Amino acid sequence: MQSIFQKAIENSMSYNDYLNLIDEKISQNASTGHEQTELLTDFTKLNRARMKRLDKTQQILPELEKAVQAITVPQTWLVLTESWCGDAAQHVPVFNKLSIINPLIDLRLVLRDDNDELMQKYLTNGGRSIPKVIALTEDYQELFTWGPRPASAQVEVKRLLDQEGGFNDAVKEGIQIWYNNDKGVSLQNEWITILNPVK
């Protein structure tokens, strides 16, 4: 696993570089990832606007801020993502805000489709769902993982999929409404639980 982690980190980018890559892809009327469709490009444009808004408006809960400040072990938060992923657009800006709180956290983003070997080690119910966070020590020991969405969001997604009989515009809209109403609280509460034992 160490070599897989090393390779992924070598292929990784900072949050700002990720944003710049997305902007570049949008200027080319494209998205990140190996598959290129008009729909994925449209998702990328929408997600970039959402990330810009979250960068400005997302508030970090005081308890989570305290948990992040308490981290004493240098660590890399390796995040599998893609520009077209709606869940990633909701969560990656939060991960960036958390990494800014504590300089011991190095947030590194990697594209799922370019890092399949890593992705295959962190499947969710057999699927390549993202975002997926893998927190690593300096010697590549896994501290924790998270993803692709908060448990309560997963329940809502399942409800919508069952109701609609599969993924469609109504499901997409329903997920976005859930995120808008939740305001990042479910994600942050899960991370409070994750980080409190990690020192």
SVG drawing of the C-alpha trace seen along z (x, -y; Angstrom):
<svg xmlns="http://www.w3.org/2000/svg" viewBox="-41 -35 49 40">
<polyline fill="none" stroke="black" stroke-width="0.4" points="0.0,0.0 2.8,-2.4 3.9,-2.5 0.2,-3.2 0.0,-6.1 3.4,-7.5 2.4,-7.4 -1.0,-9.1 0.7,-11.8 3.2,-12.4 0.1,-12.8 -1.7,-15.1 -2.4,-18.8 -3.2,-21.5 -6.8,-22.9 -5.9,-26.0 -4.3,-24.0 -7.5,-21.9 -9.6,-25.0 -7.3,-26.2 -7.6,-22.9 -11.3,-23.1 -11.3,-26.6 -9.0,-25.5 -11.3,-22.5 -14.3,-24.9 -12.5,-27.2 -12.0,-24.2 -15.7,-23.2 -14.6,-20.0 -14.4,-18.3 -11.8,-16.3 -12.0,-12.5 -11.6,-10.1 -15.2,-10.3 -16.2,-13.6 -19.8,-14.5 -21.8,-17.7 -23.6,-16.6 -20.3,-16.2 -19.2,-19.6 -22.4,-21.2 -22.0,-19.5 -18.4,-20.9 -19.6,-24.4 -22.4,-24.1 -20.0,-22.6 -17.4,-25.3 -20.0,-27.9 -21.0,-25.9 -17.4,-25.6 -16.9,-29.3 -20.0,-30.0 -18.9,-27.5 -15.4,-29.0 -17.0,-32.3 -19.9,-31.2 -19.2,-27.8 -18.8,-28.2 -16.8,-25.6 -18.5,-24.4 -16.5,-25.5 -16.3,-21.9 -14.8,-20.8 -12.4,-23.7 -11.2,-22.7 -10.8,-19.0 -8.7,-20.1 -6.6,-22.4 -5.9,-19.5 -4.2,-17.4 -0.5,-17.0 0.5,-14.3 1.6,-15.6 -0.8,-14.0 -1.8,-14.1 -5.5,-14.1 -5.5,-12.5 -8.8,-13.1 -10.1,-11.2 -12.3,-13.6 -13.4,-14.8 -14.8,-18.1 -18.2,-16.7 -18.9,-15.1 -21.7,-17.0 -20.8,-15.4 -17.1,-16.4 -18.2,-20.0 -20.0,-20.1 -17.2,-18.6 -13.8,-19.5 -14.2,-23.2 -14.8,-22.1 -11.7,-19.9 -9.7,-22.9 -11.0,-25.1 -10.1,-22.4 -6.6,-22.1 -6.1,-25.8 -6.8,-25.6 -3.9,-23.3 -0.6,-23.5 0.1,-19.8 -2.6,-18.9 -1.5,-18.6 -4.6,-18.5 -3.8,-16.8 -6.3,-16.1 -6.1,-13.4 -8.3,-12.6 -10.2,-9.4 -9.8,-8.3 -6.0,-8.9 -5.5,-7.0 -7.5,-3.8 -5.1,-1.6 -5.8,-3.7 -9.5,-4.0 -9.8,-0.2 -8.6,0.0 -11.3,-2.3 -14.5,-1.2 -17.9,-1.9 -20.2,1.1 -18.1,2.1 -18.5,-1.2 -15.9,-4.0 -17.8,-6.6 -16.2,-9.9 -15.1,-12.0 -13.0,-9.6 -10.6,-10.9 -7.7,-8.8 -5.7,-10.3 -2.1,-9.2 0.8,-9.6 4.2,-10.7 5.1,-7.0 2.0,-6.2 0.0,-4.6 -3.8,-5.0 -5.3,-7.2 -8.9,-7.2 -11.0,-7.3 -14.2,-9.1 -16.6,-9.2 -18.4,-9.6 -21.1,-11.5 -22.5,-11.8 -24.6,-8.9 -27.7,-11.0 -27.2,-12.2 -26.7,-8.5 -30.1,-7.7 -31.7,-10.5 -30.1,-9.4 -31.3,-5.9 -34.8,-7.2 -34.8,-9.3 -33.4,-6.5 -36.0,-4.1 -38.8,-6.7 -37.7,-7.5 -36.6,-4.0 -33.1,-5.2 -31.0,-8.3 -32.7,-11.2 -33.1,-15.0 -35.5,-14.7 -32.9,-12.7 -30.2,-15.2 -32.4,-18.1 -33.4,-16.3 -29.8,-15.7 -29.0,-19.4 -32.0,-20.5 -30.8,-18.2 -27.3,-19.8 -28.7,-23.3 -30.8,-22.6 -28.1,-20.8 -25.5,-23.5 -22.5,-21.1 -23.6,-20.3 -23.9,-16.5 -20.4,-16.3 -18.9,-18.4 -20.5,-16.3 -19.1,-13.1 -15.7,-14.7 -15.9,-15.7 -16.4,-12.0 -13.6,-11.0 -11.0,-13.5 -11.5,-13.4 -9.6,-10.1 -7.0,-11.2 -4.2,-13.2"/>
</svg>
